[in-house]
Amino acid sequence: MPATIIVGAQWGDEGKGGVTDRLTANADVVARFAGGDNAGHTVAVDDKVYKLHLVPSGILYDGVACVLGNGTVINPVNMLKEIDELVEQGIDVSPTRLMISTRAHIITPAHIALDRASEKARGEGAIGTTLRGIGPAYLDKTGRQGIRAGLMLDDEEFADTVHNAIEQANQTLTAQGFDPLDAQATAEAYITAAKRLQPYLTETAVYINDQLRDGARVLCEGAQGTMLDIDHGDYPFVTSSSPTAGGALTGLGFGPLYVDRVVGVAKCFATRVGSGPMPTELDGELANRLRGSGERFWDEFGTTTGRPRRCGWLDGVILRYSSQVSGFTELFLTKLDVLSGFEELKIAVAYEVDGQQVSYPPSTIHDLQRAKPVYETLPGWQEDISAVRSPDDLPQAARDYVQRIGEICDTLVGAVSVGPKREQVIPLA
Ligand code: IMP
């Protein structure tokens, strides 16, 4: 059974890029199944740091094929920019290594303008999107008026369709009091990029099924996280795709019986970018300590937007839910080292909503906003653990903290990381 799915168990930014990078050592194919260049996956290899938005992290391993599946949304200009940057850094990103699904959807300049307009129109209730046009692109897809990437193979049709999409969006933009886009100028760069991307386009579902049938090991690289999932997240403060395990099957087009491993990735505390409920959010000194100053690339500032992330205690309620909806076979915990030096640590084990205790996140934003965390307090540890390489060398309090997380989610903890480097991962199981 050769497919492994990697899923973010919180609000994104859990460190999935690093986990994918580690598991790629045993993979033949790495495939992204949802989202677009709203994602920001940071991978540290030796002294180099790679920031990837669309291209799967597997590209950093020689001989691994990478796929952007039908569930993704592609901005051709940004895609090409990322490819060019990787090539400049000496990475082979030829079409034999990177494939884009002809069924993925295209993000046009119209989608980006509409994303901005919709966020402005929401005012105080803004989602805090990455402004990459993700929501409007998926809206067009489900509204059956999107543009499939396969259209890029037809220069004229693609140019006409992008022009039309911009002109149509201009009507909406002007009606809402926003400046229209210059259709000719904005479409130009897209059309040039589309032409260069033609060799990368293929029927990726067929490719993946052929690979799986031949026994290849496919790693499905999730983006965002469970609480940003359109169905399971804090709707409406979510992204517009399915970053959970089910999304890997529809977003790549293969059957569930190929999957034998679902790895949930969670940070040892909570972070969130953008708006929306975050019951365990902290402010002041404690939040600043979790966030870091921003000097280190793994401090809590967005890879895509540079925004400081909101930080808080670990939320066991959402971890428990995430583990269930994706069927985690194991949890991979990241950034345990950041918790060194805290006198005590808290984990939310339930929420209280109007005097009632609940052990799963409520489904409506109305209830979520009133949810108060019910905490369990555990002793902290003072030692710097970033040089620890074996579980036996972790302080007892750190081991107890990790064990408690596994118990709360009823999920095996397979590994924990104590820093961003490949060698700073401690296998536990
Ligand atoms: P969108 O995906 O740009 O529409 O943004 C919707 C919500 O998802 C916003 O709260 C974003 O901050 C959040 N989001 C989208 N992508 C990521 C990510 O890769 N990491 C963390 N949050 C994200």
Residues whose N, C-alpha, C, O or C-beta is under 5 A from the ligand:
A	BS01	IMP	W11 G12 D13 N38 A39 G40 I127 G128 T129 T130 L131 R132 I134 G135 Q224 L228 F237 V238 T239 S240 V273 G274 S275
